[in-house]
Amino acid sequence: MTHLTAAGLDAMVAYGIHTVIDLRTAAELKGEGSRAPGITYRHLPLVEEVKTTVDQAPPGVGRYIRIVDARQAAFGQVFTAIAEAGGPVLFHCFAGKDRTGLVAALLLELAGVSREHIAADYGETDVQLSKQYAIWLSEAPPDRLEEIRADLSCSADRILGVLDHIDSNWGGVANYLEAAGVSAANIELLSTKLS
């Protein structure tokens, strides 16, 4: 969102975006860029209070599980906001792969999308962000290059592992979200909107 030009903002309005949900931490909001008129902006950070402990988790599914376990109420706020939005919603984080990928995967699961397609959608992030990955890797300290390269990967095992974790611990995404404070009516509304 910080890189959107005036033409990009106009395109977002023309597409009919009603609500933008920003998943970044408060520290990441610096230089947040322009806002389009007529669009509701919501700042609902997913890892605000636990960012340090999340960053200390090993990259991959372990980090995602830590986010899901530690920030269940934050997911509840995000999914309630999506359910109650009066039109199309755009949600984003800093890079558009971890927090955004988790929210997208849970939404797709609610919509009844197959796990194979959820994993493929998540994997497409690597393709779409390949130019940005190249920039980040070129700026990485040489001693951390391979660690950062591995952290950037959007492999199927990450997203499928977190969905399996939610199944094992809550009996599915709908139950996870209900435990997170999303009303049964809003869970049904989300499922209906997405199917």
N, C-alpha and C positions, 0 to 999 in steps of 0.2 A: 504493500500500500504506500510506503514512503517513496517509491519510485514512480508512482502514477503521475503522468503528465495531465494537463488540462483536458486533452483529448481522451485520455484514459478515464478520467473522472466523468466526462460526458458520456462515454460508452457505458460506464457502470450505471448511470442514471437511466440511459436509454434501454438498458437491459432489464430495468425494473427492480434493481436491488432496493429493498426496503430498509434492511437493518445490516449494519456491519458490526461483528463481534470480534474484538481485539483480545487475543489470548495471551499477549505478552505481559511480562512483569512491568511494574512501574518504572524501573530503571531502563527498560528497553524503549520506553515511549519517547525518549528524546528525539527530536526531529521527526515527529510522527507524520509530517506532510500535510497536504491540503485535504479539506473535507468537501464533499459534494453537498449542495443544498438539498433539503428534503429527505435526507437519509438519516435514520437514527443510528447513532454510534454508541456502542456499549463496551466498556472495558471490563472484561471478566477474566482476569489472569488465572491460568491453570496451575502454575507452579510457584506463585509468589512467595509464600512462607516456607516452602521446602526446596527452593531452587538449589541451595548449596548441597543438601543431602541427595537431591536428584542428580546433580552434576557429579557427585562422588560415586554414584552407582556405576557399575561396569556398563559400557555402551551395549546397546542391544535390548533384548526383551527384558532384562533385569531392570533397566532404567524405566522402561514403559510400565512395568508392573509396579514399580515404586510410585510412579505418578498416579496410576489408577488407585492404588491402595491409600496413598496419603492425601489425595485431593478429591475424594469422592464427592464432597459437598460442592466443590468448585465445578465438577462435571454436572452436578444437579442444576446449578445456576445457569450454566451454558445451555443445557438441553431444555430447561424451562423457557429461557429467552428465545430459543429457536422455535419452540412450539407456539409461543405466544406472539411471535412476530406476525405483522399483518401482511407480509408478502415475502418475496425471495430474500434469503439471508446469505451474506458472505462472511465467512469466518477465516481468521488468519492468525499466525504467530510471527516470529522473527524470520525463520527460514522457510516455513511452510511444509515441514516434513514430520516433526515429532508431535507436537501438540495438535497441530492441524490434522496430521495423519490419524491420531487417536480419535479425535472427534469424528472425522469422516468415516473411519472404520466402524465406530459404534452406530452412527447413523445408517450406514449401509446394512449392518447386521439387523437393525430394527426394520429396515425396508424389506428384509427377506432375501437380500442379495447373497449368492453363494460365497462361501469362504474363498473359493478359487478366484472369483472375480474381485473380492475385497483385496486379496493379496496382489492381484494384478494391478488394481487401481493404485494401491500403495507403492508398488514397484515402479509405476510410471513416474513417480516423483523423481527418481534418479535421472530419468530421461529429461524431464522438464527443467530440472535444476542443474544439469550438467555444466553449463557455462559458469554458473555461480560456484559450483563445486571446484572448478578449475581455478577460479580466483582465490577461494579460501585455501586451497592446497598450495597455491603459489606463495601465499603469505604465511604458511605454517612454518614453525621452527623445524629444522631438519630432523631433530631427535623425536618429534611428535608426529611426523608426516604420516606414517603408517597407522598410528592410533587414530588420527583425525580421519584418514581415508576410510577406515573401518567404521567409525562412528557415523559417517555420512551415508553409508549404505542403507537402502530401504529394502532389505531382504524379506522374503515372505515369512521366515521363521519369527521375525520380530512381531509382526502384526497378528499372525496366527497364534503365537505364543501368548499374547496378552488376551486374545479372545478366549483361548482355552483356559487361561487363568480366571477370567470372569465366569466362564461356565462352571469351573470347579468350585469356586468360592461363593458364587451368588446364584447359580442356576441359569445364567444368561444375562444378556444386556438389559432387558426390560426390568428384571429383578434388581440388578445393580443400580439402575437409574432410580427405581422406586425407593431403594434404600438410601439413595443420594438426595432424596427429597423431591423428586419429580412426581407430580400427582399421576395417578392411574389415568385420569382423563387426558393429561398432556402426553403421556406415553402413547395412548391410543391415537391422539391427534397427530403426533409425529409419525406413527406407523402409517396412518391414513394419508398424510401429506406426501410421504415418500414412496408409497406403493402405486 
